[in-house]
Amino acid sequence: MRILIAAGGTGGHVYPALAIAEAIENVQPGTKLAFVGSVGGFERPLIAESGVQFERQSEVYAGPLHGVSPLRIVFSLLQIVIGTLQALGLILSWRPQALLLTGGWVGLPVALAAWLLRVPGMIYLPDIEPGLAIKVLRRLVRRVAITAPESARYFPAGQTVVTGYPLRRDVMDASRDAAQTHFALDPARKTLLVFGGSRGARTINTALLDALPALAARSDLQIIHVTGTLDWDTIDSRRKTLGHLPHYHAFPYLHHDMGLAFAAADLVVSRSGASILGEFPFFGLPAILVPYPYAWRYQKVNADFLAEQGAAIVMNDADMGRDLLCTIETLLDDPSRLAQMQTQAKALSQPDGARRAAEALMRLATGEG
């Protein structure tokens, strides 16, 4: 059996694809996998680090059609035409039985080619609400795998299957004991994890550093701060002016070790990309979520979903500098509320999301789904 996977744009699209690919190798050993990313994309290093064996890796041209200038739309349409021709060549030569898409504009030319050649496709929607790319792509596929039942209302009846968020095995294998050893943490202290994605979130980073003297003075707290690569030099320079902080641990980025950071944490402050819907529930993580305010509203919808379930508090990006310290300390000083948020988060966990998505894709490939 041959499965073609198309993903790109952000880690939020690539990581679920890799988790499902990993599950396919376990569910259906011997299945051959191919990966299609965007030209000039950042997917190749992530694929190499994942350990998933892809028989073929390709790139096609694609471009955004939303939130850009009219001139950029014209250029994107040209890229999509070229990308569709590239994808047609790939599918004709490799002959996959099914296609998996996890979002991003790279999926459009690949989905068009698969639709023209009658190759059945499945989208995995990582967020609660689909963006424009997914809304376009769903017309070209048979199935849409969704994280939560609340997403079904955005699609025709019968098109969706609830799988949960697909988590990578290295994330799920992380333990608290291993995490405390790895990061040299004090088991007697609570651990605050702060991060904003691979590139970082400047508002979160700045607000945390403003609050750091007060937080570092607490005898019951230690901090793991993942700054992101863009802000690392600035944050590293500024933290050095604060003196020796033995319980503050800063990193530009964590890849394989991110699961350990989740396992160590008692409270997390982060943006609200799609991965929070899988990772935070799996580890039972209470969260202070700060949706990115300058993009499509999917982060706000994700954050509101966890907040409505009692697993998170949502903060406005503009209020971070004023309110972050107070919000963190209010939760740390209220163990019963923190425990309740942990329970509510854990109730949302679906640890077999990758397997469920892989099985749905296999059914599609064999004509059963």
C-alpha positions as a Markdown table, in Angstrom:
| # | Residue | x | y | z |
|---|---|---|---|---|
| 1 | Met | 0.0 | 0.0 | 0.0 |
| 2 | Arg | 1.2 | 3.5 | -0.8 |
| 3 | Ile | 0.1 | 6.6 | 1.1 |
| 4 | Leu | 1.0 | 10.2 | 0.0 |
| 5 | Ile | 1.2 | 12.8 | 2.8 |
| 6 | Ala | 1.1 | 16.6 | 2.1 |
| 7 | Ala | 1.9 | 19.1 | 4.8 |
| 8 | Gly | 3.7 | 22.4 | 5.2 |
| 9 | Gly | 3.6 | 26.0 | 6.3 |
| 10 | Thr | 4.0 | 25.5 | 10.1 |
| 11 | Gly | 4.9 | 22.9 | 12.6 |
| 12 | Gly | 1.3 | 22.8 | 13.5 |
| 13 | His | 0.6 | 21.1 | 10.1 |
| 14 | Val | 3.8 | 19.0 | 9.9 |
| 15 | Tyr | 3.9 | 17.4 | 13.4 |
| 16 | Pro | 0.4 | 15.9 | 13.1 |
| 17 | Ala | 1.3 | 14.5 | 9.7 |
| 18 | Leu | 4.4 | 12.9 | 11.1 |
| 19 | Ala | 2.5 | 11.5 | 14.1 |
| 20 | Ile | 0.0 | 9.9 | 11.7 |
| 21 | Ala | 2.8 | 8.6 | 9.5 |
| 22 | Glu | 4.4 | 7.0 | 12.6 |
| 23 | Ala | 1.1 | 5.3 | 13.5 |
| 24 | Ile | 0.6 | 4.0 | 9.9 |
| 25 | Glu | 4.0 | 2.2 | 10.2 |
| 26 | Asn | 2.6 | 0.5 | 13.4 |
| 27 | Val | -0.9 | -0.1 | 12.2 |
| 28 | Gln | 0.0 | -1.4 | 8.7 |
| 29 | Pro | 3.7 | -2.5 | 8.6 |
| 30 | Gly | 5.1 | -2.4 | 5.1 |
| 31 | Thr | 3.1 | 0.5 | 4.0 |
| 32 | Lys | 5.1 | 2.8 | 1.7 |
| 33 | Leu | 5.0 | 6.5 | 2.5 |
| 34 | Ala | 5.8 | 9.6 | 0.5 |
| 35 | Phe | 5.9 | 13.2 | 1.7 |
| 36 | Val | 5.2 | 16.4 | -0.2 |
| 37 | Gly | 6.1 | 19.8 | 1.2 |
| 38 | Ser | 6.3 | 23.3 | -0.2 |
| 39 | Val | 9.2 | 24.5 | -2.2 |
| 40 | Gly | 11.6 | 26.3 | 0.2 |
| 41 | Gly | 9.7 | 25.0 | 3.2 |
| 42 | Phe | 11.2 | 23.9 | 6.5 |
| 43 | Glu | 9.8 | 20.4 | 6.6 |
| 44 | Arg | 12.9 | 18.4 | 5.7 |
| 45 | Pro | 14.7 | 18.9 | 9.0 |
| 46 | Leu | 11.6 | 17.9 | 10.9 |
| 47 | Ile | 11.2 | 14.8 | 8.8 |
| 48 | Ala | 14.8 | 13.8 | 9.3 |
| 49 | Glu | 14.5 | 14.2 | 13.1 |
| 50 | Ser | 11.2 | 12.3 | 13.2 |
| 51 | Gly | 12.7 | 8.9 | 12.2 |
| 52 | Val | 9.7 | 8.2 | 9.9 |
| 53 | Gln | 10.8 | 6.3 | 6.8 |
| 54 | Phe | 9.6 | 8.0 | 3.7 |
| 55 | Glu | 10.3 | 6.2 | 0.4 |
| 56 | Arg | 10.1 | 9.5 | -1.4 |
| 57 | Gln | 10.2 | 13.2 | -0.5 |
| 58 | Ser | 9.1 | 15.9 | -2.9 |
| 59 | Glu | 8.3 | 19.6 | -3.0 |
| 60 | Val | 5.7 | 21.5 | -5.1 |
| 61 | Tyr | 4.9 | 25.1 | -5.6 |
| 62 | Ala | 2.0 | 26.7 | -3.7 |
| 63 | Gly | 1.0 | 30.1 | -2.2 |
| 64 | Pro | -1.5 | 31.8 | 0.0 |
| 65 | Leu | -4.8 | 33.1 | -1.3 |
| 66 | His | -6.0 | 34.7 | 1.9 |
| 67 | Gly | -4.7 | 37.8 | 3.8 |
| 68 | Val | -2.4 | 38.9 | 1.0 |
| 69 | Ser | -2.3 | 41.6 | -1.7 |
| 70 | Pro | -4.1 | 41.1 | -5.0 |
| 71 | Leu | -0.7 | 40.9 | -6.7 |
| 72 | Arg | 0.4 | 38.2 | -4.4 |
| 73 | Ile | -2.9 | 36.3 | -5.1 |
| 74 | Val | -2.1 | 36.3 | -8.8 |
| 75 | Phe | 1.4 | 35.0 | -8.1 |
| 76 | Ser | 0.0 | 32.4 | -5.8 |
| 77 | Leu | -2.4 | 31.2 | -8.5 |
| 78 | Leu | 0.5 | 30.8 | -10.9 |
| 79 | Gln | 2.4 | 28.8 | -8.2 |
| 80 | Ile | -0.7 | 26.6 | -7.6 |
| 81 | Val | -1.0 | 25.8 | -11.3 |
| 82 | Ile | 2.7 | 24.8 | -11.5 |
| 83 | Gly | 2.3 | 22.9 | -8.2 |
| 84 | Thr | -0.7 | 21.0 | -9.5 |
| 85 | Leu | 1.3 | 19.9 | -12.6 |
| 86 | Gln | 4.1 | 18.8 | -10.4 |
| 87 | Ala | 1.7 | 16.9 | -8.1 |
| 88 | Leu | 0.1 | 15.2 | -11.2 |
| 89 | Gly | 3.5 | 13.9 | -12.2 |
| 90 | Leu | 4.3 | 12.6 | -8.8 |
| 91 | Ile | 0.9 | 10.8 | -8.4 |
| 92 | Leu | 1.1 | 9.3 | -11.9 |
| 93 | Ser | 4.6 | 8.0 | -11.2 |
| 94 | Trp | 4.2 | 6.8 | -7.6 |
| 95 | Arg | 0.5 | 5.7 | -7.7 |
| 96 | Pro | -0.7 | 6.2 | -4.1 |
| 97 | Gln | -3.9 | 4.5 | -2.8 |
| 98 | Ala | -4.8 | 7.5 | -0.6 |
| 99 | Leu | -3.7 | 11.1 | 0.2 |
| 100 | Leu | -3.4 | 12.7 | 3.7 |
| 101 | Leu | -3.5 | 16.4 | 4.1 |
| 102 | Thr | -3.0 | 18.3 | 7.3 |
| 103 | Gly | -3.5 | 21.9 | 6.2 |
| 104 | Gly | -1.4 | 24.7 | 4.7 |
| 105 | Trp | -1.6 | 25.9 | 1.1 |
| 106 | Val | 0.7 | 23.2 | -0.1 |
| 107 | Gly | -2.2 | 20.9 | 0.2 |
| 108 | Leu | -4.2 | 22.6 | -2.6 |
| 109 | Pro | -2.2 | 21.6 | -5.7 |
| 110 | Val | -1.7 | 18.1 | -4.3 |
| 111 | Ala | -5.4 | 17.7 | -3.5 |
| 112 | Leu | -6.4 | 19.1 | -7.0 |
| 113 | Ala | -4.1 | 16.5 | -8.6 |
| 114 | Ala | -5.4 | 13.7 | -6.5 |
| 115 | Trp | -9.0 | 14.7 | -7.2 |
| 116 | Leu | -8.3 | 14.8 | -11.0 |
| 117 | Leu | -6.8 | 11.3 | -10.8 |
| 118 | Arg | -9.5 | 9.9 | -8.5 |
| 119 | Val | -7.2 | 9.3 | -5.6 |
| 120 | Pro | -9.2 | 9.4 | -2.3 |
| 121 | Gly | -8.1 | 12.0 | 0.2 |
| 122 | Met | -8.5 | 12.7 | 3.9 |
| 123 | Ile | -7.8 | 16.0 | 5.7 |
| 124 | Tyr | -6.8 | 16.1 | 9.3 |
| 125 | Leu | -8.1 | 19.4 | 10.9 |
| 126 | Pro | -5.9 | 20.2 | 13.9 |
| 127 | Asp | -7.9 | 23.2 | 15.0 |
| 128 | Ile | -11.4 | 23.5 | 16.3 |
| 129 | Glu | -12.5 | 25.8 | 13.4 |
| 130 | Pro | -11.1 | 25.3 | 9.9 |
| 131 | Gly | -9.3 | 28.1 | 8.1 |
| 132 | Leu | -9.8 | 29.0 | 4.4 |
| 133 | Ala | -7.4 | 26.4 | 3.1 |
| 134 | Ile | -9.2 | 23.6 | 4.8 |
| 135 | Lys | -12.6 | 25.0 | 3.7 |
| 136 | Val | -11.4 | 24.8 | 0.1 |
| 137 | Leu | -9.7 | 21.5 | 0.5 |
| 138 | Arg | -12.6 | 19.7 | 2.0 |
| 139 | Arg | -14.4 | 19.9 | -1.4 |
| 140 | Leu | -11.7 | 17.8 | -2.9 |
| 141 | Val | -11.5 | 15.0 | -0.3 |
| 142 | Arg | -13.9 | 12.3 | 1.0 |
| 143 | Arg | -13.0 | 12.4 | 4.7 |
| 144 | Val | -12.1 | 15.0 | 7.3 |
| 145 | Ala | -10.6 | 13.8 | 10.6 |
| 146 | Ile | -11.3 | 16.2 | 13.4 |
| 147 | Thr | -9.9 | 16.6 | 16.9 |
| 148 | Ala | -13.2 | 17.3 | 18.7 |
| 149 | Pro | -16.9 | 16.7 | 17.9 |
| 150 | Glu | -17.4 | 20.5 | 18.0 |
| 151 | Ser | -15.7 | 20.8 | 14.6 |
| 152 | Ala | -18.3 | 18.6 | 12.8 |
| 153 | Arg | -20.7 | 21.6 | 12.3 |
| 154 | Tyr | -18.3 | 23.1 | 9.8 |
| 155 | Phe | -18.6 | 20.2 | 7.3 |
| 156 | Pro | -21.3 | 18.3 | 5.5 |
| 157 | Ala | -23.0 | 15.5 | 7.5 |
| 158 | Gly | -21.2 | 12.2 | 7.2 |
| 159 | Gln | -17.8 | 13.7 | 6.0 |
| 160 | Thr | -16.1 | 13.8 | 9.4 |
| 161 | Val | -14.6 | 11.3 | 11.7 |
| 162 | Val | -13.5 | 12.2 | 15.3 |
| 163 | Thr | -10.0 | 10.9 | 15.9 |
| 164 | Gly | -8.5 | 13.3 | 18.6 |
| 165 | Tyr | -5.2 | 15.1 | 18.1 |
| 166 | Pro | -2.4 | 12.8 | 16.8 |
| 167 | Leu | 0.6 | 13.0 | 19.2 |
| 168 | Arg | 4.1 | 11.8 | 18.4 |
| 169 | Arg | 5.4 | 8.8 | 20.3 |
| 170 | Asp | 8.4 | 10.8 | 21.7 |
| 171 | Val | 6.0 | 13.2 | 23.3 |
| 172 | Met | 3.7 | 10.6 | 24.8 |
| 173 | Asp | 6.7 | 8.6 | 26.2 |
| 174 | Ala | 7.9 | 11.5 | 28.3 |
| 175 | Ser | 7.7 | 11.0 | 32.1 |
| 176 | Arg | 7.8 | 13.4 | 35.0 |
| 177 | Asp | 10.8 | 11.7 | 36.7 |
| 178 | Ala | 12.8 | 11.8 | 33.4 |
| 179 | Ala | 11.9 | 15.4 | 32.9 |
| 180 | Gln | 13.0 | 16.5 | 36.3 |
| 181 | Thr | 16.3 | 14.7 | 35.8 |
| 182 | His | 16.8 | 16.1 | 32.3 |
| 183 | Phe | 16.2 | 19.7 | 33.3 |
| 184 | Ala | 17.8 | 19.4 | 36.7 |
| 185 | Leu | 14.5 | 20.4 | 38.4 |
| 186 | Asp | 13.6 | 20.4 | 42.1 |
| 187 | Pro | 10.8 | 17.9 | 42.7 |
| 188 | Ala | 9.6 | 20.0 | 45.7 |
| 189 | Arg | 8.9 | 23.0 | 43.5 |
| 190 | Lys | 6.0 | 23.6 | 41.0 |
| 191 | Thr | 7.2 | 24.1 | 37.4 |
| 192 | Leu | 5.9 | 26.9 | 35.2 |
| 193 | Leu | 6.4 | 26.3 | 31.5 |
| 194 | Val | 6.4 | 29.3 | 29.2 |
| 195 | Phe | 6.6 | 29.1 | 25.4 |
| 196 | Gly | 5.3 | 30.6 | 22.2 |
| 197 | Gly | 6.2 | 28.1 | 19.5 |
| 198 | Ser | 9.4 | 27.5 | 17.5 |
| 199 | Arg | 9.9 | 31.1 | 16.5 |
| 200 | Gly | 8.7 | 32.5 | 19.8 |
| 201 | Ala | 6.1 | 35.0 | 21.0 |
| 202 | Arg | 7.7 | 38.4 | 21.8 |
| 203 | Thr | 4.8 | 39.6 | 24.0 |
| 204 | Ile | 4.9 | 36.5 | 26.1 |
| 205 | Asn | 8.7 | 36.6 | 26.4 |
| 206 | Thr | 8.7 | 40.3 | 27.4 |
| 207 | Ala | 5.9 | 39.9 | 29.9 |
| 208 | Leu | 7.6 | 36.9 | 31.6 |
| 209 | Leu | 11.0 | 38.8 | 31.9 |
| 210 | Asp | 9.1 | 41.7 | 33.5 |
| 211 | Ala | 7.6 | 39.3 | 36.0 |
| 212 | Leu | 10.7 | 37.2 | 36.5 |
| 213 | Pro | 12.2 | 39.0 | 39.6 |
| 214 | Ala | 8.9 | 38.4 | 41.5 |
| 215 | Leu | 8.5 | 34.8 | 40.2 |
| 216 | Ala | 12.1 | 33.9 | 40.8 |
| 217 | Ala | 11.8 | 35.1 | 44.4 |
| 218 | Arg | 9.2 | 32.4 | 45.2 |
| 219 | Ser | 10.5 | 29.5 | 47.1 |
| 220 | Asp | 7.9 | 27.1 | 45.6 |
| 221 | Leu | 8.5 | 27.8 | 41.9 |
| 222 | Gln | 10.9 | 27.0 | 39.0 |
| 223 | Ile | 10.5 | 28.0 | 35.4 |
| 224 | Ile | 11.2 | 26.5 | 32.0 |
| 225 | His | 11.2 | 29.2 | 29.4 |
| 226 | Val | 11.3 | 28.3 | 25.7 |
| 227 | Thr | 11.9 | 31.7 | 24.1 |
| 228 | Gly | 11.8 | 30.7 | 20.4 |
| 229 | Thr | 14.7 | 31.3 | 18.0 |
| 230 | Leu | 13.9 | 34.8 | 17.0 |
| 231 | Asp | 14.1 | 36.3 | 20.5 |
| 232 | Trp | 16.8 | 34.2 | 22.0 |
| 233 | Asp | 19.7 | 36.6 | 21.8 |
| 234 | Thr | 17.6 | 39.5 | 23.2 |
| 235 | Ile | 16.2 | 37.4 | 26.0 |
| 236 | Asp | 19.5 | 35.8 | 26.8 |
| 237 | Ser | 21.2 | 39.2 | 27.1 |
| 238 | Arg | 18.4 | 40.6 | 29.3 |
| 239 | Arg | 18.2 | 37.7 | 31.7 |
| 240 | Lys | 21.9 | 38.0 | 32.4 |
| 241 | Thr | 21.3 | 41.5 | 33.8 |
| 242 | Leu | 19.0 | 39.9 | 36.5 |
| 243 | Gly | 21.8 | 38.0 | 38.2 |
| 244 | His | 22.0 | 34.4 | 39.1 |
| 245 | Leu | 18.6 | 32.6 | 38.8 |
| 246 | Pro | 19.2 | 29.0 | 39.6 |
| 247 | His | 15.5 | 28.0 | 39.1 |
| 248 | Tyr | 15.0 | 29.7 | 35.8 |
| 249 | His | 15.9 | 27.5 | 32.8 |
| 250 | Ala | 15.8 | 29.2 | 29.4 |
| 251 | Phe | 16.1 | 27.6 | 25.9 |
| 252 | Pro | 15.8 | 28.9 | 22.4 |
| 253 | Tyr | 13.8 | 25.8 | 21.3 |
| 254 | Leu | 13.1 | 22.2 | 22.3 |
| 255 | His | 12.3 | 19.6 | 19.7 |
| 256 | His | 12.5 | 16.0 | 21.1 |
| 257 | Asp | 12.6 | 17.4 | 24.6 |
| 258 | Met | 9.3 | 19.3 | 24.4 |
| 259 | Gly | 7.5 | 16.3 | 25.7 |
| 260 | Leu | 9.7 | 16.3 | 28.7 |
| 261 | Ala | 8.9 | 20.0 | 29.3 |
| 262 | Phe | 5.2 | 19.2 | 29.2 |
| 263 | Ala | 5.7 | 16.3 | 31.6 |
| 264 | Ala | 7.6 | 18.5 | 34.1 |
| 265 | Ala | 5.0 | 21.3 | 34.1 |
| 266 | Asp | 2.3 | 22.1 | 36.6 |
| 267 | Leu | 1.1 | 25.2 | 34.7 |
| 268 | Val | 1.8 | 26.5 | 31.2 |
| 269 | Val | 1.7 | 29.9 | 29.5 |
| 270 | Ser | 1.5 | 29.7 | 25.7 |
| 271 | Arg | -0.1 | 30.7 | 22.4 |
| 272 | Ser | -3.0 | 28.6 | 21.4 |
| 273 | Gly | -2.0 | 26.8 | 18.2 |
| 274 | Ala | -3.6 | 23.5 | 17.4 |
| 275 | Ser | -1.2 | 21.3 | 19.3 |
| 276 | Ile | -2.6 | 22.6 | 22.6 |
| 277 | Leu | -5.7 | 20.6 | 21.9 |
| 278 | Gly | -3.7 | 17.3 | 22.1 |
| 279 | Glu | -0.6 | 18.0 | 24.2 |
| 280 | Phe | -2.1 | 19.9 | 27.2 |
| 281 | Pro | -5.0 | 17.4 | 27.7 |
| 282 | Phe | -2.6 | 14.4 | 27.4 |
| 283 | Phe | -0.4 | 15.8 | 30.3 |
| 284 | Gly | -3.3 | 17.3 | 32.2 |
| 285 | Leu | -1.8 | 20.8 | 31.9 |
| 286 | Pro | -3.7 | 23.8 | 33.3 |
| 287 | Ala | -3.0 | 26.7 | 30.9 |
| 288 | Ile | -2.9 | 30.4 | 30.5 |
| 289 | Leu | -3.5 | 30.9 | 26.8 |
| 290 | Val | -2.6 | 34.0 | 24.9 |
| 291 | Pro | -4.1 | 33.8 | 21.3 |
| 292 | Tyr | -1.9 | 35.4 | 18.6 |
| 293 | Pro | -4.0 | 38.5 | 17.7 |
| 294 | Tyr | -2.7 | 39.2 | 14.2 |
| 295 | Ala | -3.9 | 36.2 | 12.2 |
| 296 | Trp | -7.0 | 34.1 | 11.5 |
| 297 | Arg | -9.1 | 33.7 | 14.6 |
| 298 | Tyr | -8.4 | 29.9 | 15.0 |
| 299 | Gln | -6.1 | 30.5 | 18.0 |
| 300 | Lys | -8.9 | 32.3 | 19.8 |
| 301 | Val | -11.4 | 29.5 | 19.0 |
| 302 | Asn | -8.9 | 26.9 | 20.3 |
| 303 | Ala | -8.3 | 28.9 | 23.5 |
| 304 | Asp | -12.0 | 29.4 | 24.1 |
| 305 | Phe | -12.6 | 25.7 | 23.7 |
| 306 | Leu | -10.2 | 24.7 | 26.4 |
| 307 | Ala | -11.4 | 27.6 | 28.6 |
| 308 | Glu | -15.1 | 26.5 | 28.2 |
| 309 | Gln | -14.1 | 23.0 | 29.4 |
| 310 | Gly | -12.5 | 24.5 | 32.5 |
| 311 | Ala | -9.0 | 23.6 | 31.5 |
| 312 | Ala | -7.6 | 27.1 | 30.7 |
| 313 | Ile | -7.7 | 30.8 | 31.2 |
| 314 | Val | -7.6 | 33.1 | 28.2 |
| 315 | Met | -5.6 | 36.4 | 28.2 |
| 316 | Asn | -5.5 | 39.1 | 25.6 |
| 317 | Asp | -2.1 | 39.7 | 24.1 |
| 318 | Ala | -2.4 | 43.4 | 24.9 |
| 319 | Asp | -2.9 | 42.7 | 28.6 |
| 320 | Met | 0.1 | 40.5 | 29.1 |
| 321 | Gly | 2.4 | 43.1 | 30.6 |
| 322 | Arg | -0.2 | 44.2 | 33.1 |
| 323 | Asp | -1.8 | 40.9 | 34.1 |
| 324 | Leu | 0.5 | 38.0 | 33.6 |
| 325 | Leu | 2.2 | 38.0 | 37.0 |
| 326 | Cys | -1.0 | 38.4 | 38.9 |
| 327 | Thr | -2.7 | 35.6 | 36.8 |
| 328 | Ile | 0.2 | 33.2 | 37.4 |
| 329 | Glu | 0.4 | 33.8 | 41.1 |
| 330 | Thr | -3.4 | 33.6 | 41.6 |
| 331 | Leu | -3.3 | 30.1 | 40.1 |
| 332 | Leu | -0.2 | 29.0 | 41.9 |
| 333 | Asp | -1.7 | 30.1 | 45.2 |
| 334 | Asp | -5.0 | 28.3 | 44.6 |
| 335 | Pro | -4.0 | 24.5 | 44.6 |
| 336 | Ser | -7.7 | 23.4 | 44.4 |
| 337 | Arg | -8.4 | 25.4 | 41.3 |
| 338 | Leu | -5.2 | 24.3 | 39.7 |
| 339 | Ala | -6.1 | 20.7 | 40.5 |
| 340 | Gln | -9.6 | 21.1 | 39.0 |
| 341 | Met | -8.1 | 22.6 | 35.8 |
| 342 | Gln | -5.8 | 19.6 | 35.6 |
| 343 | Thr | -8.7 | 17.2 | 36.0 |
| 344 | Gln | -10.7 | 19.0 | 33.3 |
| 345 | Ala | -7.8 | 19.0 | 30.9 |
| 346 | Lys | -7.1 | 15.3 | 31.4 |
| 347 | Ala | -10.7 | 14.5 | 30.7 |
| 348 | Leu | -10.2 | 15.8 | 27.1 |
| 349 | Ser | -7.2 | 13.5 | 26.4 |
| 350 | Gln | -7.5 | 11.1 | 23.5 |
| 351 | Pro | -4.1 | 9.5 | 23.4 |
| 352 | Asp | -4.9 | 7.2 | 20.5 |
| 353 | Gly | -5.6 | 10.0 | 18.1 |
| 354 | Ala | -2.7 | 9.1 | 15.7 |
| 355 | Arg | -3.8 | 5.5 | 15.5 |
| 356 | Arg | -7.5 | 6.5 | 14.9 |
| 357 | Ala | -6.5 | 8.8 | 12.1 |
| 358 | Ala | -4.2 | 6.2 | 10.6 |
| 359 | Glu | -7.0 | 3.6 | 10.6 |
| 360 | Ala | -9.4 | 6.0 | 9.0 |
| 361 | Leu | -6.9 | 6.6 | 6.3 |
| 362 | Met | -6.3 | 2.9 | 5.8 |
| 363 | Arg | -10.0 | 2.3 | 5.4 |
| 364 | Leu | -10.1 | 5.0 | 2.7 |
| 365 | Ala | -7.1 | 3.5 | 0.9 |
| 366 | Thr | -8.8 | 0.1 | 0.8 |
| 367 | Gly | -12.2 | 1.4 | -0.3 |
| 368 | Glu | -13.9 | 0.7 | 3.0 |
| 369 | Gly | -14.1 | 4.4 | 4.1 |
